Amino acid sequence: MATIRLGDKAPDFTANSSMGTINLYEYLGDGWGILFPILLILLRYVPRN
């Protein structure tokens, strides 16, 4: 898995969301965004069987 460091350009991706399908670069347009590792936080609270 590649590491993204501060100042690196994030890879473009498409995802399904509650707003429909979004593409990161199209969604941001000329603006900028911050990616958070929220999935890792959520997985900590998923019950394990």
N, C-alpha and C positions, 0 to 999 in steps of 0.2 A: 504494500500500500504506500502510495506516495505521500509525502508530508507537504502540507501547504504552510508556508511561513509568512510572517508579517511582510506585506509589500508584494507578495506573489500574486499573479493573476490566477483566479480560481478557474477550474475547468468548467466549460459550459455544460449544462444538463437540462433535461426536460423531466418534469414531474407532474403527477396528478395531484390536484389540490381541491379544496372545497370550492375554489373559484374556477375550476376546470383545469385543463392542461396548461402549464406555464413553462416557458423557456427562460432560464436565468438571464441571459444577455438581453432578450427581448423585454423582459420584465423590468430590468434595471434601466434600459435605454441609455441615455447619456449620464445618468446618475451613478451612484455607487451604493454598495451594500456591505453588510457585515454578516458573515456566516458563523453560526454558533454550533457547537457539537451537541445539540439538544438530544439527539438519539441516544448518545451515551448516557446522558442523565436519566432519560426515561427508562432505559433498559435496567438501570439499577433498581427500579421499583417494580419490575415485572416479577410476579410470583414464579418461583421455579418448582417444578414437580419432581 
